[in-house]
Amino acid sequence: MVRTLADTHGNETQVWLSSGVWVQPPWSGTCCPGCGACHVTSFPSGYLARHRELMPVPEPEPEPYLPPAAEPDSVSVERTRLPGRLLVAIGVPVALFVGYELYANVVAAANPHH
């Protein structure tokens, strides 16, 4: 059913009703007036409810993005060598000091001063 009404500015407009509900007006062309698509298919009411295979399938949710694990870089490699360098830097002087003290005590025990 078509009704002709006046809008707030006094212009006449046509309103299309189907069972008392406002609907889109029918068209006689082969292109959709809303989106401009020329390959339009219209189905009788209730047709899609009986043919679920024609309904669009919901898209699956995308998998969450997991960033790749960080690979060790040159900084972490140098840090692994740092304790070895520190051990050498402290260990060599300590070993020399202990060796000197042992040598001095052995010599002192072998040649007592009278």
Buried (B, 14 or more C-beta within 10 A) or exposed (E): EEEEEEEEEEEEEEEEEEEEEEEEEEEEEEEBEEEEEEEBEEEEEEEEEEEEEEEEEEEEEEEEEEEEEEEEEEEEEEEEEEEEEEEEEEEEEEEEEEEEEEEEEEEEEEEEEE
